[in-house]
Amino acid sequence: MSLKSKKIIVGISGGIAAYKTAFLIRLLKKADADVRAIMTNNAARFITELTIETLCQHPVAVEMFPERRYVGTHHIDLAAWPDLFVVAPATANFIGKVASGVSDDMLTTVICAAQAPVMIAPSMNSHMYLNKITQANIEKLRAAGYIFIDPNIGEMACETYGPGRLAEPDEILRFIEGYFEKKKLLKNKKVLVTAGPCREPLDPVRFISNRSSGKMGYALAEAAYGAGAEVTLVSGPVDIKPKAPVTVVPVETTAEMYKAVRREFKKADILIMAAAPADFTAKKASAQKIKKDGRKSLKLELQSTIDILKELSKERKKKQKIVGFALETENGLKNAGAKLKNKGLDLIVLNSLEDGVPFESDDNKVTLIDRNGRAESLSAMPKSKLAGVLIEHISRLK
């Protein structure tokens, strides 16, 4: 893929893997990207400014206030220039400073003011990488929308072996190319995603719910954002925070979810209904806690909840696409196919407990069924990866 017209700033922090950044810049230039670089003082101890400047064909920014040169708001100008920031190598110190909002050198100051997406390629000793504080900083930055290029497992310069080895320059290049490709899939599209369970109250302290973790829905919201979409996530009660800057609308009951989804659906191009609304709710919830009081049994009168997908299908505009999920314990293909037809969906994703993937797992194994009845089974994979695969399928819906 050509990166022509793409403006990329490469940040280099002080680690031995800084020598690999020269190869990365060379690859980016060969792909026709316009590359500029920012180095920390420690990075300049590992590789010279002259080397990086020669490869970039632009001056390298190191000092916030270099002598005998006017800089003014140079850091703000740099922050506004690129389409993408790539920091490689990114040390534990750099990651910690950015996660804490520290801006005490040119690189961290520009990153703080950055408007473009920031990719971070960690590189450090495996003990440093696996340190709980480092991992917490990485998760904090992921949640804020930073994109991580995971390090490889291998031998370090310190002769230890483990995770923390900087991804190879060609791997980073492919990651960058993939990022720009994915950004086109849902560009200028508004995507509405639902996630998690709903809770139907029985009394002030009890409710009916299900075992949906919300992981798949959140992964889909993040993948849709990564594909260039403007994303709204209507979420039932889960203990997850999105790792991308999407708009989250929290709900609890199925009725609340329907109201929120119906409101947001009017302006959406695509609805991905990955949530697990309750099928039944109490006909009349008790105003007070239901006491045992020596009872040996208790009868609950339930009534069906509104069918969100079926109702929204009646209101859809011609170009809107609707994707549903089906969790089945038996006759999966038959039941999911019937659901797709009855609710007027463009695509349904079948989760079958018959496939052996544990409920609430980080992995998933699904079958896709389109409106023509064609079924495609996918291999088991992490939900984060599966989300990207599903978004690619959804982007091709006609």
C-alpha positions as CSV (number, residue, x, y, z in Angstrom):
1,M,0.0,0.0,0.0
2,S,1.2,3.5,-0.8
3,L,1.3,6.0,2.1
4,K,1.5,8.9,-0.4
5,S,0.2,12.2,1.1
6,K,0.2,10.7,4.6
7,K,2.0,12.9,7.1
8,I,3.6,10.8,9.9
9,I,5.6,12.0,12.9
10,V,7.9,9.3,14.4
11,G,8.7,9.8,18.1
12,I,11.9,8.1,19.4
13,S,12.4,7.6,23.1
14,G,15.6,6.4,24.8
15,G,16.0,2.7,24.3
16,I,18.5,0.5,22.6
17,A,15.9,-0.4,20.0
18,A,16.1,3.2,18.7
19,Y,18.5,1.9,16.0
20,K,15.5,0.0,14.4
21,T,13.7,3.3,14.0
22,A,16.1,4.3,11.3
23,F,14.9,1.3,9.3
24,L,11.3,2.1,10.0
25,I,11.7,5.7,8.7
26,R,13.4,4.3,5.6
27,L,10.4,2.0,5.0
28,L,7.9,4.8,5.5
29,K,9.7,7.1,3.1
30,K,9.8,4.2,0.5
31,A,6.0,4.0,0.9
32,D,5.9,7.7,0.0
33,A,5.0,9.0,3.5
34,D,6.1,12.5,4.5
35,V,8.0,11.8,7.8
36,R,9.2,14.0,10.5
37,A,10.8,13.0,13.8
38,I,10.9,14.0,17.4
39,M,13.6,12.6,19.7
40,T,14.2,12.7,23.4
41,N,17.6,13.6,24.7
42,N,18.1,10.0,25.8
43,A,17.2,8.8,22.3
44,A,19.9,11.0,20.9
45,R,22.4,9.0,23.0
46,F,21.5,5.8,21.1
47,I,21.2,7.2,17.6
48,T,22.2,10.5,16.2
49,E,20.0,13.4,15.1
50,L,22.0,13.5,11.9
51,T,21.1,9.9,11.0
52,I,17.4,10.5,11.6
53,E,17.4,13.9,9.9
54,T,19.1,12.5,6.8
55,L,16.5,9.8,6.5
56,C,13.5,12.1,7.2
57,Q,14.8,14.9,5.1
58,H,13.4,17.3,7.7
59,P,15.0,18.9,10.8
60,V,14.6,16.7,13.9
61,A,13.0,18.2,17.0
62,V,14.7,17.5,20.2
63,E,14.9,20.5,22.5
64,M,11.9,22.5,23.6
65,F,13.9,25.7,23.6
66,P,17.0,25.3,21.3
67,E,19.6,28.0,21.5
68,R,19.9,30.6,18.7
69,R,16.7,29.5,17.0
70,Y,13.2,31.0,17.4
71,V,10.7,28.2,18.2
72,G,7.6,30.0,19.6
73,T,4.8,27.6,19.5
74,H,6.7,25.0,17.5
75,H,5.3,22.2,19.6
76,I,1.7,23.2,18.8
77,D,2.6,23.4,15.1
78,L,4.1,19.9,15.2
79,A,1.1,18.6,17.1
80,A,-1.3,19.9,14.4
81,W,0.7,18.7,11.4
82,P,0.5,14.9,11.1
83,D,-2.2,12.4,10.2
84,L,-0.5,9.9,12.6
85,F,2.0,9.8,15.4
86,V,4.1,6.6,15.8
87,V,6.3,6.4,18.9
88,A,8.9,3.6,18.4
89,P,10.6,2.7,20.6
90,A,8.4,3.7,23.5
91,T,10.0,3.2,26.9
92,A,8.3,2.5,30.2
93,N,9.3,6.0,31.2
94,F,7.7,7.6,28.2
95,I,4.5,5.5,28.6
96,G,4.3,6.4,32.3
97,K,4.8,10.1,31.6
98,V,2.1,10.2,28.9
99,A,-0.3,8.2,31.1
100,S,0.2,10.7,33.9
101,G,-0.1,13.8,31.8
102,V,3.6,14.8,32.3
103,S,4.9,17.0,29.5
104,D,8.5,17.7,30.4
105,D,10.3,17.4,27.0
106,M,9.5,18.0,23.3
107,L,8.1,14.6,22.6
108,T,5.7,14.3,25.6
109,T,4.6,17.9,25.1
110,V,3.7,17.4,21.4
111,I,1.9,14.1,22.2
112,C,-0.1,16.0,24.9
113,A,-1.3,18.5,22.3
114,A,-1.7,15.8,19.5
115,Q,-4.9,15.9,17.5
116,A,-4.1,12.9,15.3
117,P,-4.1,9.3,16.6
118,V,-1.1,8.1,18.5
119,M,0.5,4.6,18.0
120,I,2.8,3.4,20.7
121,A,5.3,0.6,20.1
122,P,6.7,-0.4,23.5
123,S,10.2,-1.6,23.9
124,M,11.8,-2.6,27.2
125,N,13.1,-5.4,29.4
126,S,10.3,-8.0,29.9
127,H,10.2,-7.5,33.7
128,M,9.6,-3.8,33.0
129,Y,7.0,-4.5,30.4
130,L,5.1,-7.0,32.7
131,N,5.4,-4.7,35.7
132,K,1.9,-4.0,37.0
133,I,2.3,-0.3,36.9
134,T,3.5,-0.4,33.3
135,Q,0.6,-2.6,32.3
136,A,-1.9,-0.3,34.1
137,N,-0.4,2.7,32.3
138,I,-0.8,0.9,29.0
139,E,-4.5,0.0,29.7
140,K,-5.1,3.6,30.8
141,L,-3.8,4.9,27.5
142,R,-5.7,2.3,25.5
143,A,-8.9,3.5,27.2
144,A,-8.0,7.0,26.2
145,G,-7.8,6.0,22.5
146,Y,-4.0,5.4,22.1
147,I,-3.2,2.5,19.8
148,F,-0.6,0.0,20.8
149,I,1.6,-2.1,18.6
150,D,2.3,-5.0,20.9
151,P,6.0,-6.0,21.4
152,N,7.4,-9.3,20.3
153,I,8.6,-12.1,22.5
154,G,12.3,-12.6,22.1
155,E,15.8,-12.1,23.3
156,M,16.7,-8.6,24.7
157,A,19.9,-6.7,24.5
158,C,20.3,-7.4,28.2
159,E,20.2,-11.2,27.3
160,T,16.9,-11.8,29.0
161,Y,14.1,-13.5,27.0
162,G,10.4,-12.5,27.1
163,P,7.8,-10.0,25.9
164,G,9.1,-6.4,25.4
165,R,11.1,-6.7,22.2
166,L,10.2,-3.9,19.8
167,A,8.1,-5.1,16.8
168,E,10.2,-5.3,13.7
169,P,10.2,-2.2,11.3
170,D,8.3,-4.2,8.6
171,E,5.7,-5.3,11.1
172,I,5.2,-1.7,12.3
173,L,4.9,-0.6,8.7
174,R,2.2,-3.2,8.0
175,F,0.4,-2.2,11.1
176,I,0.4,1.5,9.9
177,E,-0.8,0.5,6.4
178,G,-3.5,-1.7,8.0
179,Y,-4.6,1.2,10.1
180,F,-5.1,3.5,7.1
181,E,-6.9,0.8,5.2
182,K,-9.3,0.2,8.0
183,K,-9.9,3.9,8.5
184,K,-11.6,3.8,5.1
185,L,-14.0,1.0,5.8
186,L,-16.7,3.0,7.7
187,K,-15.5,6.5,7.0
188,N,-18.3,9.1,7.4
189,K,-20.6,6.4,8.8
190,K,-22.5,6.6,12.1
191,V,-22.5,3.2,13.8
192,L,-24.8,2.3,16.8
193,V,-23.7,-0.7,18.9
194,T,-25.4,-2.3,21.8
195,A,-23.6,-4.3,24.5
196,G,-24.1,-6.2,27.7
197,P,-27.1,-7.6,29.6
198,C,-30.3,-5.9,30.8
199,R,-31.7,-6.1,34.3
200,E,-35.4,-6.4,35.0
201,P,-36.2,-5.6,38.6
202,L,-38.3,-8.0,40.8
203,D,-38.0,-5.8,43.8
204,P,-35.6,-3.0,45.0
205,V,-32.7,-5.5,45.5
206,R,-33.3,-8.3,43.0
207,F,-33.5,-8.6,39.2
208,I,-33.7,-11.0,36.3
209,S,-30.7,-10.9,34.0
210,N,-28.3,-13.1,31.9
211,R,-24.6,-13.9,31.7
212,S,-23.7,-11.5,28.9
213,S,-20.3,-9.9,29.7
214,G,-20.5,-7.1,27.1
215,K,-17.0,-7.9,25.8
216,M,-18.1,-8.6,22.2
217,G,-20.2,-5.4,22.0
218,Y,-17.4,-3.2,23.4
219,A,-14.9,-4.8,21.0
220,L,-17.2,-4.1,18.1
221,A,-17.6,-0.5,19.1
222,E,-13.8,-0.1,19.3
223,A,-13.3,-1.8,15.9
224,A,-16.0,0.4,14.3
225,Y,-14.2,3.5,15.6
226,G,-10.9,2.1,14.3
227,A,-12.6,1.7,10.9
228,G,-13.4,5.4,10.8
229,A,-16.9,5.5,12.1
230,E,-18.6,7.8,14.6
231,V,-19.7,5.4,17.2
232,T,-22.4,5.4,19.9
233,L,-22.5,2.5,22.3
234,V,-25.7,1.8,24.2
235,S,-24.5,-0.4,27.1
236,G,-26.2,-2.4,29.8
237,P,-24.5,-2.7,33.2
238,V,-21.0,-4.1,32.7
239,D,-17.6,-3.6,34.3
240,I,-15.9,-2.5,31.1
241,K,-14.6,0.8,29.8
242,P,-14.2,1.3,26.1
243,K,-10.7,1.5,24.7
244,A,-11.7,4.1,22.2
245,P,-13.3,7.5,22.4
246,V,-16.9,6.4,21.6
247,T,-20.1,7.9,23.0
248,V,-21.5,5.6,25.7
249,V,-25.2,5.7,26.7
250,P,-25.7,3.6,29.9
251,V,-29.0,1.8,30.4
252,E,-30.3,-0.9,32.7
253,T,-33.6,-2.3,31.6
254,T,-34.8,-3.6,28.2
255,A,-37.3,-0.7,28.0
256,E,-34.5,1.8,28.7
257,M,-32.4,0.1,26.0
258,Y,-35.2,0.3,23.5
259,K,-35.8,4.0,24.2
260,A,-32.1,4.8,23.8
261,V,-31.5,2.7,20.7
262,R,-34.7,4.0,19.0
263,R,-33.5,7.6,19.7
264,E,-30.0,7.0,18.3
265,F,-31.1,4.7,15.4
266,K,-32.7,7.7,13.7
267,K,-29.3,9.1,12.9
268,A,-27.4,5.8,12.4
269,D,-26.2,4.2,9.2
270,I,-25.6,0.8,10.9
271,L,-27.0,-0.8,14.0
272,I,-25.1,-3.7,15.5
273,M,-27.3,-5.3,18.2
274,A,-24.8,-7.3,20.2
275,A,-26.5,-6.7,23.6
276,A,-28.6,-9.4,25.3
277,P,-31.9,-7.7,26.3
278,A,-34.1,-9.7,28.7
279,D,-36.9,-11.6,27.0
280,F,-39.1,-11.4,30.1
281,T,-39.8,-8.8,32.9
282,A,-41.9,-8.9,36.0
283,K,-45.5,-8.1,35.3
284,K,-45.4,-6.1,38.5
285,A,-42.2,-5.5,40.5
286,S,-42.6,-5.4,44.2
287,A,-42.1,-2.0,45.8
288,Q,-40.5,-3.6,48.8
289,K,-38.0,-6.4,49.2
290,I,-39.7,-9.8,48.9
291,K,-39.3,-11.6,52.2
292,K,-38.9,-15.4,52.6
293,D,-41.1,-15.4,55.7
294,G,-41.1,-19.2,55.9
295,R,-42.2,-19.7,52.2
296,K,-41.2,-22.9,50.6
297,S,-41.8,-21.5,47.1
298,L,-42.5,-18.3,45.3
299,K,-44.4,-17.7,42.1
300,L,-43.4,-14.9,39.8
301,E,-45.6,-13.6,37.0
302,L,-43.6,-12.5,34.0
303,Q,-44.5,-10.8,30.8
304,S,-42.5,-10.5,27.6
305,T,-40.4,-7.5,26.9
306,I,-40.4,-5.4,23.7
307,D,-38.6,-7.0,20.8
308,I,-36.1,-4.2,20.0
309,L,-34.8,-5.5,16.7
310,K,-38.2,-6.3,15.4
311,E,-39.6,-2.9,16.2
312,L,-36.6,-1.0,14.8
313,S,-36.8,-3.0,11.6
314,K,-40.2,-1.5,11.0
315,E,-38.7,2.0,11.3
316,R,-35.6,1.6,9.3
317,K,-34.7,3.8,6.3
318,K,-33.8,2.2,3.0
319,K,-30.0,2.5,3.4
320,Q,-29.8,1.6,7.1
321,K,-28.2,-1.8,7.9
322,I,-29.1,-3.9,10.9
323,V,-27.0,-6.7,12.3
324,G,-28.2,-9.0,15.1
325,F,-26.8,-11.6,17.3
326,A,-28.3,-14.9,18.3
327,L,-27.2,-17.1,21.2
328,E,-28.5,-20.6,20.8
329,T,-28.1,-23.8,22.8
330,E,-29.7,-26.1,20.1
331,N,-30.6,-26.0,16.4
332,G,-28.4,-22.9,16.1
333,L,-28.5,-22.4,12.3
334,K,-32.2,-23.0,12.0
335,N,-33.1,-20.7,14.9
336,A,-30.7,-18.0,13.9
337,G,-31.9,-18.1,10.3
338,A,-35.5,-17.7,11.5
339,K,-34.6,-14.8,13.7
340,L,-32.9,-13.1,10.8
341,K,-35.9,-13.5,8.5
342,N,-38.5,-12.6,11.1
343,K,-36.7,-9.4,12.2
344,G,-35.7,-8.3,8.8
345,L,-31.9,-8.3,9.5
346,D,-29.1,-7.9,6.9
347,L,-26.8,-10.2,8.9
348,I,-27.0,-12.3,12.0
349,V,-24.1,-13.5,14.1
350,L,-24.7,-16.9,15.6
351,N,-23.1,-17.7,19.0
352,S,-23.7,-21.4,19.7
353,L,-22.9,-22.9,23.1
354,E,-22.7,-26.2,21.1
355,D,-19.4,-25.0,19.7
356,G,-17.7,-25.4,23.1
357,V,-16.5,-21.9,23.7
358,P,-17.2,-21.1,27.4
359,F,-19.7,-18.4,28.2
360,E,-18.2,-15.0,29.2
361,S,-14.9,-16.0,27.6
362,D,-12.4,-13.6,26.0
363,D,-12.7,-15.8,22.8
364,N,-15.6,-16.4,20.6
365,K,-16.6,-18.8,17.7
366,V,-19.4,-17.6,15.5
367,T,-21.2,-18.3,12.3
368,L,-22.4,-15.5,10.0
369,I,-25.7,-15.8,8.2
370,D,-26.6,-13.3,5.5
371,R,-30.1,-12.4,4.3
372,N,-29.7,-14.9,1.4
373,G,-29.3,-17.7,3.9
374,R,-25.6,-18.2,3.2
375,A,-23.7,-19.3,6.4
376,E,-20.0,-18.9,7.0
377,S,-18.4,-20.4,10.1
378,L,-15.4,-18.6,11.6
379,S,-12.7,-20.2,13.7
380,A,-12.5,-19.4,17.4
381,M,-10.5,-16.3,18.0
382,P,-10.2,-13.5,20.6
383,K,-13.2,-11.2,20.6
384,S,-10.9,-8.2,19.9
385,K,-9.8,-9.8,16.7
386,L,-13.2,-11.2,15.8
387,A,-14.6,-7.7,16.1
388,G,-12.3,-6.5,13.3
389,V,-13.3,-9.4,11.1
390,L,-17.0,-8.7,11.7
391,I,-16.6,-5.0,11.0
392,E,-15.0,-5.9,7.6
393,H,-18.0,-8.1,6.8
394,I,-20.5,-5.4,7.9
395,S,-18.7,-2.7,5.8
396,R,-19.4,-4.8,2.7
397,L,-23.1,-5.2,3.3
398,K,-25.1,-3.9,0.3
